[in-house]
Amino acid sequence: MTNTVERFTALDVFRGMTICFMIIVNTPGNGATTWSPLHHAHWDGFTPTDLVFPSFLFAVGNAISFVMKQWETFSQQKVLLKIFKRTAIIFLLGYLMYWFPFFDLDENHHIVSFPIQQTRILGVLQRIALCYGIASLLIYYFKEKIAVVISVALLFLYWILLYTFGDAGNELTMTGNAGLKFDLWLMGENHLYHGEGIAFDPEGWLSTLPAVANVVGGFVVGKYVQSKGKTFEGLTKLLLTGFGLLVIAYFWNLVFPVNKKLWTNSFVVLTLGLDCVILAFVIYWIDFKKKKGWFFEVPGKNPLIVYLLSELLATIFGMIYIHDNQNLHEWLYENIFSMAGAYLGSFLFAVAYMLLCWSVGYWMDKKKIYIRV
């Protein structure tokens, strides 16, 4: 459907940059030969890749700042219906995305069942849905300033919960943190992510609390740039805010380390600061220098569809076997992209895959098809 909400080109470009980088880091030709900046930090620490997901949440907050104008003209019932409907749809899309294609392959590549008892419940889109829903309700009922205060309170509440219910001395470890304990109690091991070698979900229920601040922060910035983002004064204040948050993150890291998988408070403040700085430069490039951001603007107009396509298509590539021990993804890398070298070839595969998904976004943009849930 066509989107009738006012557009801010710089925000579309920012969102598109996030989507393109997300696809590149999610689909390397070969994970074993991927440059370290394109990997998440193993535990404590930070890489450019760790900025992608919180930037997506920041962009969600930006989008809320535009629809708030419409909400003011709607009845409370209609607004709540929109919030809960969108939250449920995005959550369900994320859940089904991980379950897709609803069957699995055994070691001989024969189709076997993939029962619901083994499906991952939480994930990237599910966190986006939950954070969107919580942040939208906060903003709608309490307005901007109180929503910010509540978001900060959630950060400190999360800090307290981790140290109160985590294993003594191991509160910030993968196996001893309170978030894992709560997820295991609520969902059980089979419904958690196993990519870390154990049952541990980096998008768990408890760590969703601090992530709400990324959305609320995005809303505050989105509202600000609509009114003052195209002035030098407004741009300067946005940059200074970003640098101020980076300073806070530096000192907070000393007592509560930056950790994307636990979504620590210092991680929230760090990513908000970086997003403010990056968005300021994007606004300067687009609105002050009058340069084109057309390439990134394309996926930025249909972010959910382009992201879903990238994940579903990657699953399909992994289930199509060219040889007994080589699927389509591996075959393309080994026979085409690896000729450029192990590391460069892996990167070029990811870029080519991103361009494939981008082309769908381009076609949709040419047809003026903008899908929102």
Secondary structure as GFF3:
##gff-version 3
##sequence-region A 1 373
A	DSSP	alpha_helix	9	26	.	.	.	ID=ss1
A	DSSP	three_ten_helix	31	33	.	.	.	ID=ss2
A	DSSP	three_ten_helix	36	38	.	.	.	ID=ss3
A	DSSP	three_ten_helix	48	51	.	.	.	ID=ss4
A	DSSP	alpha_helix	52	71	.	.	.	ID=ss5
A	DSSP	alpha_helix	76	99	.	.	.	ID=ss6
A	DSSP	beta_strand	103	105	.	.	.	ID=ss7
A	DSSP	beta_strand	111	113	.	.	.	ID=ss8
A	DSSP	three_ten_helix	116	118	.	.	.	ID=ss9
A	DSSP	alpha_helix	124	165	.	.	.	ID=ss10
A	DSSP	alpha_helix	178	187	.	.	.	ID=ss11
A	DSSP	three_ten_helix	189	191	.	.	.	ID=ss12
A	DSSP	alpha_helix	208	228	.	.	.	ID=ss13
A	DSSP	alpha_helix	232	253	.	.	.	ID=ss14
A	DSSP	alpha_helix	265	283	.	.	.	ID=ss15
A	DSSP	pi_helix	284	288	.	.	.	ID=ss16
A	DSSP	alpha_helix	294	301	.	.	.	ID=ss17
A	DSSP	alpha_helix	303	319	.	.	.	ID=ss18
A	DSSP	beta_strand	321	323	.	.	.	ID=ss19
A	DSSP	beta_strand	326	327	.	.	.	ID=ss20
A	DSSP	alpha_helix	328	335	.	.	.	ID=ss21
A	DSSP	three_ten_helix	337	340	.	.	.	ID=ss22
A	DSSP	alpha_helix	342	366	.	.	.	ID=ss23
###
